Amino acid sequence: MTYLNFLESLVEDAGKLAMTFPQNMPSRIKGADRNQVVTSADLAIGSQIRRRIRERFPDDSVIDEESGAVRGASPITWIIDPIDGTSNFAAGSPLFGVMVGVLKHDKPVAGGVALPAFSETYVAEAGEGAYCNETRLRIKARGDLAQQLIAYGMDIHPSEISLDCRMLAGIASCCRGIRMSNSIFDCMMVAKGAYGGFMHRRNQIWDCVAAQIIIEEAGGMFTDMNGRPLDYSYPLTKTADVFSILACGPDFHRTITDITRDQPPQ
């Protein structure tokens, strides 16, 4: 089974739909976490993506950030984030994306990301490589972390600000500069080679799967911030789990994880 063409069409069309919505659109907070917001665009895009997956792959399971999980009979699970960076999108920022990942059992096997404001579509499939607008992506050895831009995603949780600040200080002392869109944009800049790495301590499964397969098929590494593999086993039970992530070139992975391991919670 090849997913590349379907995923490319799926996320590209979803991105086009996102661009039909007005800037500075109303949003509402989901639950008690003020970092998590949703708009009518998230709901419309998620509905479009789910409909197309059901039409093409009716036996597969689906997890959508906004509508929840539906169990299917096959070993395949589709992981949907209709808009990653909804706070950016709702404020009129172009730093947002559409994400769809595919798991077979607990392994990422394909993924697609659209950055519609930049007219960029990223797709990858296990063993088939990663592509941006049909150009093959290859993360090359970059050598010195001190010459790299590193992105750090950060939600505002008052009890965790001191830990994020220590993390930022440790990374900033070893790189050229810190960038922060707090969205999939940053991770795709790693896939393109513009950034040396991206990390974020608080993610859910829909933030991870598509990004992981794209980074890995481009030649990078995608782990938690301590360098361990992410656990997607029984994915329909993982919708409330929190994952830290580190995406980077293989030559920076050890250096960055040495820094992050030295920043335990207090």
PyMOL commands that set and color helices and strands:
alter all, ss='L'
color gray80, all
select helices_A, chain A and resi 4-18+40-56+86-91+116-118+145-147+158-172+184-192+205-217+235-237+250-261
alter helices_A, ss='H'
color red, helices_A
select strands_A, chain A and resi 28-29+37-38+61-64+68-70+76-84+97-104+107-115+120-125+129-132+135-136+149-153+177-179+197-203+221-223+243-248
alter strands_A, ss='S'
color yellow, strands_A
deselect
rebuild
show_as cartoon
